Amino acid sequence: MARKFDAVILGAGAAGLMCAIEAGKRGRRVAVLERAEKIGKKILISGGGRCNFTNIYCTAENFISANPHFVKSALARYTQKNFIALVEKHRIPYHEKTLGQLFCDRAASDITQMLEEECRAAGVQIFLNQEIQEVRKATEFLVKTGPDEFRAPALVVAAGGLSIPKIGATSLGYEIARQFGVKIQKTRPALVPLTLNAKDQRNYFELSGVSMEVVAQTNGPAFREKMLITHRGLSGPAMLQVSSYWEPETPVSIDLAPGRKVISAVTQAKTRTESVLKNAFAGILPKRFADRWIELHQPKNWTNEALVEFEKSVHRWEVVPSGTEGYEKAEVTAGGVDTDELSSKTMECRNVPGLYFIGEVVDVTGHLGGFNFQWAWASGAAAGRSL
Ligand SMILES: Cc1cc2nc3c(=O)[nH]c(=O)nc-3n(C[C@H](O)[C@H](O)[C@H](O)COP(=O)(O)OP(=O)(O)OC[C@H]3O[C@@H](n4cnc5c(N)ncnc54)[C@H](O)[C@@H]3O)c2cc1C
């Protein structure tokens, strides 16, 4: 059966639903086609089940893209304040956890319910369990899903990235881009734990579960957040943040005691011993980590020079990760549809009128902290308002 709409949106995630709401509110007949049995599965698992839905301090600097200016227009026209107003209109209780990150007090399902209600009010039709078999363009776009056919003059691709295939991520968005000759920036897992080489793994795996505040940096800005040792490597917010900038075979520099001086107590001590050094780490590093660090970096003969070197090592642990934990564990996919191909105002393809890409499938990756959802809302609203 052929159904006719003003716009067909592929993917009922954060970006697709926001786009549908904005277009529906403007009287457009909108169909959202979703492969899963329910909407917003990633929203439901996000933020540890509480959805870090935006960030108070969101600016263009919180995003990685081949063109760092691309995000500005959409972010300015649908801001964090706009989304917070929507959350408040639905009386969803929320709180700031840290660094401007806003989370639901109750559960992420508050956000999916809100989006569902908004879709209903805007007359949006959502079709679940849709297996997309073919996408074509003649005078209009045609999307085939088994026995059904959806036709519309506009097609919005909001199918997300490759991260977490277990909950249904597919490469549909990139395939459609290729089909229509739209360029793609190479994709890679981002906001993902880093793995250590075999030697470092042997040295540190027993400390799995230990976490500490560090400053970490690689090929980009420095992040002062928690780092967590895992069985396979390094995780926690600081490492997830730098993973988005990390390039294979390059080091990550980690300051294990930011702003603190460790060796003063030792240089001033009558006798310079391991136990004095261990005590000097009290309140700076978790004991188990400090003990292992001293074991591996014992100052040679306890000379002044050796102690200075030791201090340097604490502030500049140069780790060359062996890799990442991949799309299975990545929160997002970096790279994607090249922003040069899109209008930054509407997300429409410059060379394929009526075809739009929004959300994670685009080469825009937010830092950890609610920025990826803010991009999904903002790019979704940008497209929805121009349909
Ligand atoms: C574990 C985890 C926690 C996260 N926590 C946060 C957080 O707290 N804050 C934050 O800002 N970001 C978070 N993120 C990132 C955030 O979830 C994404 O950036 C955001 O969901 C992207 O929105 P999107 O609409 O582009 O894609 P998605 O939300 O992934 O939506 C894409 C939709 O398209 C559907 N789809 C895919 N393929 C097909 C197909 N072939 N046919 C039809 N439909 C298809 C999918 O089922 C999905 O519903 C988290 C990610 C993960 C994995």
PDBQT file of the ligand as one rigid body, heavy atoms in Angstrom, charges set to zero:
ROOT
HETATM    1  C1  LIG A 401      25.072   3.954  26.419  1.00  0.00    +0.000 C 
HETATM    2  C2  LIG A 401      24.894   5.332  25.860  1.00  0.00    +0.000 A 
HETATM    3  C3  LIG A 401      24.630   6.391  26.713  1.00  0.00    +0.000 A 
HETATM    4  C4  LIG A 401      24.502   7.686  26.199  1.00  0.00    +0.000 A 
HETATM    5  N1  LIG A 401      24.243   8.697  27.074  1.00  0.00    +0.000 NA
HETATM    6  C5  LIG A 401      24.102   9.963  26.589  1.00  0.00    +0.000 A 
HETATM    7  C6  LIG A 401      23.751  11.024  27.471  1.00  0.00    +0.000 A 
HETATM    8  O1  LIG A 401      23.450  10.812  28.654  1.00  0.00    +0.000 OA
HETATM    9  N2  LIG A 401      23.715  12.285  26.940  1.00  0.00    +0.000 N 
HETATM   10  C7  LIG A 401      23.961  12.551  25.614  1.00  0.00    +0.000 A 
HETATM   11  O2  LIG A 401      23.905  13.715  25.198  1.00  0.00    +0.000 OA
HETATM   12  N3  LIG A 401      24.235  11.538  24.765  1.00  0.00    +0.000 NA
HETATM   13  C8  LIG A 401      24.295  10.262  25.211  1.00  0.00    +0.000 A 
HETATM   14  N4  LIG A 401      24.559   9.247  24.340  1.00  0.00    +0.000 N 
HETATM   15  C9  LIG A 401      24.638   9.566  22.891  1.00  0.00    +0.000 C 
HETATM   16  C10 LIG A 401      23.227   9.745  22.324  1.00  0.00    +0.000 C 
HETATM   17  O3  LIG A 401      22.435   8.631  22.701  1.00  0.00    +0.000 OA
HETATM   18  C11 LIG A 401      23.235   9.873  20.803  1.00  0.00    +0.000 C 
HETATM   19  O4  LIG A 401      24.158  10.855  20.421  1.00  0.00    +0.000 OA
HETATM   20  C12 LIG A 401      21.861  10.236  20.286  1.00  0.00    +0.000 C 
HETATM   21  O5  LIG A 401      20.941   9.211  20.637  1.00  0.00    +0.000 OA
HETATM   22  C13 LIG A 401      21.867  10.411  18.774  1.00  0.00    +0.000 C 
HETATM   23  O6  LIG A 401      20.567  10.671  18.347  1.00  0.00    +0.000 OA
HETATM   24  P1  LIG A 401      20.093  10.211  16.886  1.00  0.00    +0.000 P 
HETATM   25  O7  LIG A 401      18.625  10.478  16.833  1.00  0.00    +0.000 OA
HETATM   26  O8  LIG A 401      20.969  10.802  15.865  1.00  0.00    +0.000 OA
HETATM   27  O9  LIG A 401      20.358   8.652  16.849  1.00  0.00    +0.000 OA
HETATM   28  P2  LIG A 401      19.662   7.491  17.712  1.00  0.00    +0.000 P 
HETATM   29  O10 LIG A 401      19.154   8.025  18.986  1.00  0.00    +0.000 OA
HETATM   30  O11 LIG A 401      20.620   6.378  17.704  1.00  0.00    +0.000 OA
HETATM   31  O12 LIG A 401      18.385   7.122  16.837  1.00  0.00    +0.000 OA
HETATM   32  C14 LIG A 401      18.472   6.472  15.602  1.00  0.00    +0.000 C 
HETATM   33  C15 LIG A 401      17.208   5.693  15.404  1.00  0.00    +0.000 C 
HETATM   34  O13 LIG A 401      17.218   5.131  14.090  1.00  0.00    +0.000 OA
HETATM   35  C16 LIG A 401      16.802   3.795  14.163  1.00  0.00    +0.000 C 
HETATM   36  N5  LIG A 401      17.385   3.052  13.053  1.00  0.00    +0.000 N 
HETATM   37  C17 LIG A 401      18.658   2.660  12.881  1.00  0.00    +0.000 A 
HETATM   38  N6  LIG A 401      18.783   1.947  11.758  1.00  0.00    +0.000 NA
HETATM   39  C18 LIG A 401      17.546   1.887  11.209  1.00  0.00    +0.000 A 
HETATM   40  C19 LIG A 401      17.034   1.271  10.045  1.00  0.00    +0.000 A 
HETATM   41  N7  LIG A 401      17.812   0.534   9.255  1.00  0.00    +0.000 N 
HETATM   42  N8  LIG A 401      15.715   1.404   9.779  1.00  0.00    +0.000 NA
HETATM   43  C20 LIG A 401      14.908   2.139  10.600  1.00  0.00    +0.000 A 
HETATM   44  N9  LIG A 401      15.329   2.716  11.724  1.00  0.00    +0.000 NA
HETATM   45  C21 LIG A 401      16.654   2.606  12.017  1.00  0.00    +0.000 A 
HETATM   46  C22 LIG A 401      17.332   3.304  15.507  1.00  0.00    +0.000 C 
HETATM   47  O14 LIG A 401      16.643   2.165  15.951  1.00  0.00    +0.000 OA
HETATM   48  C23 LIG A 401      17.091   4.534  16.372  1.00  0.00    +0.000 C 
HETATM   49  O15 LIG A 401      15.823   4.530  16.953  1.00  0.00    +0.000 OA
HETATM   50  C24 LIG A 401      24.656   7.937  24.805  1.00  0.00    +0.000 A 
HETATM   51  C25 LIG A 401      24.890   6.865  23.961  1.00  0.00    +0.000 A 
HETATM   52  C26 LIG A 401      24.994   5.575  24.458  1.00  0.00    +0.000 A 
HETATM   53  C27 LIG A 401      25.222   4.448  23.502  1.00  0.00    +0.000 C 
ENDROOT
TORSDOF 0
